[in-house]
């Protein structure tokens, strides 16, 4: 059986899209082939995200970021393209060919957080938990792909 393909996109592929990719893979990996990418990929996954995902048993310390435009140029096709960035970045995303369902589910950007390391870590946990709530329970009426 063919897996449903999903691409999560955010600004830098260093936080929100990485979290969403890992939760969908964790909870529904048998049914979905999932990737993430960014409009302007960062050099590495945000250290705050690495830390909060480690708390969930997910190791992102060696994960590489990807460019959405590289995936587009390769001709990758997706059943769902989900932007998790703000409205201005959502408008910059390429339109993938084929029958693609496009969803926009914005979350706060951990790279924009202010405060001490501990304060930013606490705020990143809140973002992680919001994404987990949105994607983590396939039986939930809020589950991503039931919309």
C-alpha positions as YAML, in Angstrom:
chain: A
units: angstrom
residues:
- id: 1
  name: UNK
  ca: [0.00, 0.00, 0.00]
- id: 2
  name: UNK
  ca: [1.32, 3.44, -0.97]
- id: 3
  name: UNK
  ca: [2.00, 5.77, 1.91]
- id: 4
  name: UNK
  ca: [0.47, 9.25, 1.93]
- id: 5
  name: UNK
  ca: [3.28, 11.77, 1.36]
- id: 6
  name: UNK
  ca: [3.52, 14.87, 3.54]
- id: 7
  name: UNK
  ca: [5.90, 17.83, 3.44]
- id: 8
  name: UNK
  ca: [6.08, 20.29, 6.34]
- id: 9
  name: UNK
  ca: [7.53, 23.70, 5.47]
- id: 10
  name: UNK
  ca: [8.72, 26.53, 7.69]
- id: 11
  name: UNK
  ca: [11.13, 29.41, 7.34]
- id: 12
  name: UNK
  ca: [14.43, 27.74, 8.24]
- id: 13
  name: UNK
  ca: [13.62, 24.03, 8.67]
- id: 14
  name: UNK
  ca: [15.26, 24.35, 12.06]
- id: 15
  name: UNK
  ca: [12.29, 24.12, 14.42]
- id: 16
  name: UNK
  ca: [8.55, 23.91, 13.67]
- id: 17
  name: UNK
  ca: [8.73, 21.77, 10.54]
- id: 18
  name: UNK
  ca: [11.27, 19.44, 12.18]
- id: 19
  name: UNK
  ca: [9.00, 18.96, 15.20]
- id: 20
  name: UNK
  ca: [5.95, 18.34, 13.02]
- id: 21
  name: UNK
  ca: [7.85, 15.86, 10.85]
- id: 22
  name: UNK
  ca: [8.98, 13.85, 13.86]
- id: 23
  name: UNK
  ca: [5.55, 13.72, 15.51]
- id: 24
  name: UNK
  ca: [3.78, 12.61, 12.35]
- id: 25
  name: UNK
  ca: [6.48, 9.98, 11.80]
- id: 26
  name: UNK
  ca: [6.23, 8.84, 15.42]
- id: 27
  name: UNK
  ca: [2.45, 8.53, 15.52]
- id: 28
  name: UNK
  ca: [1.64, 7.57, 11.94]
- id: 29
  name: UNK
  ca: [4.85, 6.41, 10.32]
- id: 30
  name: UNK
  ca: [3.24, 3.28, 8.94]
- id: 31
  name: UNK
  ca: [0.77, 5.31, 6.90]
- id: 32
  name: UNK
  ca: [2.76, 8.43, 5.98]
- id: 33
  name: UNK
  ca: [6.06, 9.21, 4.28]
- id: 34
  name: UNK
  ca: [7.00, 12.54, 5.81]
- id: 35
  name: UNK
  ca: [9.68, 15.16, 5.16]
- id: 36
  name: UNK
  ca: [10.34, 18.74, 6.16]
- id: 37
  name: UNK
  ca: [12.11, 21.66, 4.51]
- id: 38
  name: UNK
  ca: [12.63, 25.40, 4.79]
- id: 39
  name: UNK
  ca: [12.47, 28.46, 2.59]
- id: 40
  name: UNK
  ca: [15.91, 29.58, 3.79]
- id: 41
  name: UNK
  ca: [17.37, 26.55, 5.60]
- id: 42
  name: UNK
  ca: [19.48, 27.21, 8.67]
- id: 43
  name: UNK
  ca: [22.86, 25.57, 9.13]
- id: 44
  name: UNK
  ca: [21.48, 23.25, 11.80]
- id: 45
  name: UNK
  ca: [18.39, 22.40, 13.80]
- id: 46
  name: UNK
  ca: [17.77, 24.99, 16.53]
- id: 47
  name: UNK
  ca: [19.51, 23.85, 19.77]
- id: 48
  name: UNK
  ca: [16.36, 24.67, 21.75]
- id: 49
  name: UNK
  ca: [14.40, 22.27, 19.54]
- id: 50
  name: UNK
  ca: [17.09, 19.60, 19.83]
- id: 51
  name: UNK
  ca: [16.78, 19.87, 23.62]
- id: 52
  name: UNK
  ca: [12.98, 19.77, 23.85]
- id: 53
  name: UNK
  ca: [12.70, 16.91, 21.38]
- id: 54
  name: UNK
  ca: [15.33, 14.96, 23.32]
- id: 55
  name: UNK
  ca: [12.89, 15.15, 26.24]
- id: 56
  name: UNK
  ca: [10.43, 13.32, 23.96]
- id: 57
  name: UNK
  ca: [12.96, 10.63, 23.03]
- id: 58
  name: UNK
  ca: [13.70, 12.10, 19.59]
- id: 59
  name: UNK
  ca: [17.34, 12.83, 18.69]
- id: 60
  name: UNK
  ca: [17.67, 15.71, 16.23]
- id: 61
  name: UNK
  ca: [21.31, 16.47, 17.05]
- id: 62
  name: UNK
  ca: [22.58, 15.09, 13.72]
- id: 63
  name: UNK
  ca: [19.55, 16.03, 11.59]
- id: 64
  name: UNK
  ca: [20.27, 18.14, 8.51]
- id: 65
  name: UNK
  ca: [18.05, 20.95, 7.28]
- id: 66
  name: UNK
  ca: [16.70, 20.95, 3.71]
- id: 67
  name: UNK
  ca: [15.60, 23.53, 1.18]
- id: 68
  name: UNK
  ca: [12.02, 23.36, -0.06]
- id: 69
  name: UNK
  ca: [13.22, 24.67, -3.41]
- id: 70
  name: UNK
  ca: [15.69, 21.79, -3.77]
- id: 71
  name: UNK
  ca: [12.85, 19.32, -3.19]
- id: 72
  name: UNK
  ca: [10.73, 21.22, -5.71]
- id: 73
  name: UNK
  ca: [13.53, 21.18, -8.33]
- id: 74
  name: UNK
  ca: [13.93, 17.41, -7.84]
- id: 75
  name: UNK
  ca: [10.29, 17.03, -8.85]
- id: 76
  name: UNK
  ca: [9.14, 15.58, -5.53]
- id: 77
  name: UNK
  ca: [5.40, 15.17, -5.28]
- id: 78
  name: UNK
  ca: [3.36, 15.29, -2.07]
- id: 79
  name: UNK
  ca: [-0.21, 14.49, -1.16]
- id: 80
  name: UNK
  ca: [-0.09, 17.18, 1.53]
- id: 81
  name: UNK
  ca: [2.06, 20.29, 1.81]
- id: 82
  name: UNK
  ca: [1.68, 21.87, 5.24]
- id: 83
  name: UNK
  ca: [3.15, 25.25, 6.08]
- id: 84
  name: UNK
  ca: [3.76, 25.81, 9.78]
- id: 85
  name: UNK
  ca: [5.27, 29.30, 9.42]
- id: 86
  name: UNK
  ca: [3.65, 32.73, 9.54]
- id: 87
  name: UNK
  ca: [1.44, 34.15, 6.77]
- id: 88
  name: UNK
  ca: [4.19, 36.06, 4.95]
- id: 89
  name: UNK
  ca: [6.39, 32.97, 4.62]
- id: 90
  name: UNK
  ca: [3.43, 30.82, 3.65]
- id: 91
  name: UNK
  ca: [2.88, 33.01, 0.59]
- id: 92
  name: UNK
  ca: [6.50, 32.43, -0.54]
- id: 93
  name: UNK
  ca: [6.20, 28.63, -0.73]
- id: 94
  name: UNK
  ca: [6.31, 27.01, -4.15]
- id: 95
  name: UNK
  ca: [3.26, 25.30, -5.55]
- id: 96
  name: UNK
  ca: [4.09, 21.63, -6.01]
- id: 97
  name: UNK
  ca: [2.68, 19.96, -9.12]
- id: 98
  name: UNK
  ca: [0.16, 17.16, -8.96]
- id: 99
  name: UNK
  ca: [-2.81, 16.70, -6.70]
- id: 100
  name: UNK
  ca: [-1.59, 18.32, -3.52]
- id: 101
  name: UNK
  ca: [-3.67, 19.37, -0.55]
- id: 102
  name: UNK
  ca: [-2.17, 22.50, 0.94]
- id: 103
  name: UNK
  ca: [-2.73, 23.39, 4.58]
- id: 104
  name: UNK
  ca: [-1.47, 26.33, 6.63]
- id: 105
  name: UNK
  ca: [-1.17, 25.74, 10.37]
- id: 106
  name: UNK
  ca: [0.99, 28.49, 11.89]
- id: 107
  name: UNK
  ca: [3.01, 28.13, 15.08]
- id: 108
  name: UNK
  ca: [5.32, 30.59, 16.84]
- id: 109
  name: UNK
  ca: [8.95, 30.58, 15.69]
- id: 110
  name: UNK
  ca: [11.47, 29.49, 18.37]
- id: 111
  name: UNK
  ca: [14.20, 31.51, 16.62]
- id: 112
  name: UNK
  ca: [12.27, 34.69, 17.49]
- id: 113
  name: UNK
  ca: [11.98, 33.99, 21.22]
- id: 114
  name: UNK
  ca: [13.58, 36.33, 23.73]
- id: 115
  name: UNK
  ca: [14.83, 35.86, 27.27]
- id: 116
  name: UNK
  ca: [17.29, 33.62, 29.03]
- id: 117
  name: UNK
  ca: [18.06, 30.13, 27.79]
- id: 118
  name: UNK
  ca: [15.66, 28.66, 30.36]
- id: 119
  name: UNK
  ca: [12.88, 31.10, 29.42]
- id: 120
  name: UNK
  ca: [13.30, 30.35, 25.71]
- id: 121
  name: UNK
  ca: [13.45, 26.62, 26.47]
- id: 122
  name: UNK
  ca: [10.14, 26.84, 28.34]
- id: 123
  name: UNK
  ca: [8.56, 28.74, 25.43]
- id: 124
  name: UNK
  ca: [9.93, 26.18, 22.95]
- id: 125
  name: UNK
  ca: [8.33, 23.41, 25.01]
- id: 126
  name: UNK
  ca: [5.00, 25.24, 24.64]
- id: 127
  name: UNK
  ca: [5.46, 25.39, 20.85]
- id: 128
  name: UNK
  ca: [6.44, 21.70, 20.79]
- id: 129
  name: UNK
  ca: [3.41, 20.79, 22.85]
- id: 130
  name: UNK
  ca: [1.08, 22.81, 20.60]
- id: 131
  name: UNK
  ca: [2.42, 20.95, 17.56]
- id: 132
  name: UNK
  ca: [2.16, 17.63, 19.38]
- id: 133
  name: UNK
  ca: [-1.44, 18.35, 20.35]
- id: 134
  name: UNK
  ca: [-2.26, 19.22, 16.75]
- id: 135
  name: UNK
  ca: [-0.49, 16.21, 15.21]
- id: 136
  name: UNK
  ca: [-0.06, 13.68, 17.96]
- id: 137
  name: UNK
  ca: [-3.38, 11.87, 18.14]
- id: 138
  name: UNK
  ca: [-4.69, 10.46, 14.85]
- id: 139
  name: UNK
  ca: [-8.08, 9.78, 16.50]
- id: 140
  name: UNK
  ca: [-8.46, 13.41, 17.52]
- id: 141
  name: UNK
  ca: [-10.90, 15.59, 15.57]
- id: 142
  name: UNK
  ca: [-8.03, 18.09, 15.29]
- id: 143
  name: UNK
  ca: [-5.69, 15.64, 13.60]
- id: 144
  name: UNK
  ca: [-3.90, 17.31, 10.71]
- id: 145
  name: UNK
  ca: [-5.06, 15.22, 7.81]
- id: 146
  name: UNK
  ca: [-8.71, 14.97, 8.85]
- id: 147
  name: UNK
  ca: [-9.20, 18.61, 7.94]
...
